Amino acid sequence: MIAPAEPTAKAAPAFVEVQKCVMPEGDAVYSDGPCPEGASASTLRLPRNLHAAARL
């Protein structure tokens, strides 16, 4: 009988989520936390390894 394989370390996700905050003045700020009050927020999913994504 073959023993089950040990669980391996969890792989890092291929993407990271970043908040794009557009301020009332129109300036955009990127953050890994919540946007300031009054800013318009949207979530961006960016590849974790930008160098690898540039080769696609």
Contact map, one row per residue, 1 for C-alpha under 8 A:
11100000000000000000000000000000000000000000000000000000
11110000000000000000000000000000000000000000000000000000
11111000000000000000000000000000000000000000000000000000
01111100000000000000000000000000000000000000000000000000
00111110000000000000000000000000000000000000000000000000
00011111000000000000000000000000000000000000000000000000
00001111100000000000000000000000000000000000000000000000
00000111110000000000000000000000000000000000000000000000
00000011111000000000000000000000000000000000000000000000
00000001111100000000000000000000000000000000000000000000
00000000111110000000000000000000000000000000000000000000
00000000011111000000000000000000000000000000000000000000
00000000001111110000000000000000000000000000000100000000
00000000000111110000000000000000000000000000001110000000
00000000000011111000000000000000000000000000111100000000
00000000000011111100000000000000000000000000111100000000
00000000000000111110000000000001000000000011110000000000
00000000000000011111000000000111100000000011110000000000
00000000000000001111100000000111111000001111000000000000
00000000000000000111110000011110001000001111000000000000
00000000000000000011111000011110001100111100000000000000
00000000000000000001111111111000000000111000000000000000
00000000000000000000111111111000000001110000000000000000
00000000000000000000011111100000000001110000000000000000
00000000000000000000011111100000000000000000000000000000
00000000000000000000011111110000000000000000000000000000
00000000000000000000011111111000000000000000000000000000
00000000000000000001111001111100000000000000000000000000
00000000000000000001111000111110000000000000000000000000
00000000000000000111100000011111000000000000000000000000
00000000000000000111100000001111111000000000000000000000
00000000000000001110000000000111110000000000000000000000
00000000000000000110000000000011111000000000000000000000
00000000000000000010000000000011111100000000000000000000
00000000000000000011100000000010111110111000000000000000
00000000000000000000100000000000011111100000000000000000
00000000000000000000000000000000001111100000000000000000
00000000000000000000001100000000000111110000000000000000
00000000000000000000111100000000001111111000000000000000
00000000000000000000111100000000001001111100000000000000
00000000000000000011110000000000001000111110000000000000
00000000000000000011100000000000000000011111000000000000
00000000000000001111000000000000000000001111100000000000
00000000000000001111000000000000000000000111110000000000
00000000000000111100000000000000000000000011111000000000
00000000000000111100000000000000000000000001111101000000
00000000000001110000000000000000000000000000111111001000
00000000000011110000000000000000000000000000011111000000
00000000000001000000000000000000000000000000001111111000
00000000000000000000000000000000000000000000011111111100
00000000000000000000000000000000000000000000000011111110
00000000000000000000000000000000000000000000000011111111
00000000000000000000000000000000000000000000001011111111
00000000000000000000000000000000000000000000000001111111
00000000000000000000000000000000000000000000000000111111
00000000000000000000000000000000000000000000000000011111
